[in-house]
Each structure stands twice: as C-alpha cells, then as structure tokens.
Amino acid sequence: MYVIVDIQGQQFKVEKDQKLFVHRINADQGAEIEFEKVLLADKDGAVTVGAPVIEGAKVVVEVISHVKGEKVLIFHKKRRKGHRKLNGHRQQFTEIAIKEIVA
C-alpha cells in the first residue's frame, strides 16, 4: 500500500516504514505528526483519488532528526566589470519515518 501525501506544499509517494527528508518541520525530535492532505491511495491495486483530498485519510510520521543538506554554491559574475560574488546555501531538512497510513 502506498499513498501520495502533500507535506508543506510538496507531494511525496510514501509507504509504511519508509524514511525520507522533507523541508524543516517545527517539531521536536521524536514527536509524532499527522498529515491529512492525502491526494491518492493505492491499496493492493484499488486506487482511490481524492477531489482534492481523501476524506478521513491521514499519514502518521515520527520526526527522527533535523539535518542540513549539501552546500550549494551560487556564483555571480559580470564580464569585463571585475564583479564577482560567491554565495553559499545549505537547506534545512527534517528526516521523518512513516509510522502508519490510515486510508
């Protein structure tokens, strides 16, 4: 069984006991969170599509840790002007584990 769930504006295909990284969630480590924006559910070949969401369906997740992603370098240059600027960014992520799918 898998579902497609909307987590902070991004859609993820999740299954039970799966771990994934999502954008930073304001929750403590070890906390359980419920996401109720389930867009599609597949239960042994029987597909249910929400309009726009499936009523009564939810995904229960546990927050494992908060981590930073890989560094991304942004380089700006204007030719013949001597202008160069190097900027870096590291995205904040939250690692979650799917505990239960209710659909």
N, C-alpha and C positions, 0 to 999 in steps of 0.2 A: 504494500500500500504506500502511495506517495501522495503528497498534496503540493499545490503551488500557493505560497503564502506571501503576503505583502508585509515586509518588515522595513519600516521607516522609508517608504517610497520605492524600495527595490523589491523585485519579485525573486523568490528562491524556490527551487524544487527540493523538498525535504522528505526524508524518510525517518523512521524511528531509529534511535541510537546513532544518528549522524552528527558530526561536528562540523561547524562552519564559522567563518568570520563575517561579521556584519559591521556596519558603521557603529561607532561608540554609542552604547546604551547607558543611560544614567541609572545604574543599579549596582548593588554591592555584589561582590564575588560570592557565589553560592546561592544567590537569590533565584527564585522561580518566577518566570514571567509568562503571561498568556498573550498570544496574538490571535485576534479573532477575524482578521481580514483574510479568510481562506477563499481563494478565487476558483480553484479546481481541485477535485478529489478523485483519485483512481483507486478503487477497491477491488482488486482481482479482476481487472478488465471492465468493471462497471464505472464509467466516467460520469461524474456529476459536475456540471458547470454552473457557477453562480451568476446571478444577474443583479448587481455586480459581485456580491459575495454570497457564500453559502450560509444560510441561517443556522445557528446552533453549532457550527463547526469552529474548532479552535486548535491551536498548537501550543503545547506547554513546553517551555525550554528552561534550561538551567544555565546561569552565567558561570563560565569556567574561569576566565581571566580577561584582563584588559591589556592589550599589546599595541605596539606601534608597527606600522608597515615599513616596507623598504623605503629608503630615501630616494626621492625623485628630484633631479636637478633641472632647473629652468634657467636657460641661458639666453640673454637678450644682447643683440649686437646691432649697431647701426654702422654700415660700411662707410669708410672714409671720414668718420667723425671722431674716432677714438673712444666711442662709447661702448662699454661692455658692462654687463651686470649679471652676476651669478646668484641664483636664489635656490634654496632647497626647501623641501617639504616632506614631512613624514605623517601619514594619515593615522588617526587613532582608530583602532578596531576593538571589537569585543568578540571573544571566542565563546560560542554557545553550543550546547548539546541538546538535541531534541529528545525530550523525555517521553512525551505522549502526544498522540494525534487523535482528536475526537472529531469524527466526521459522520 
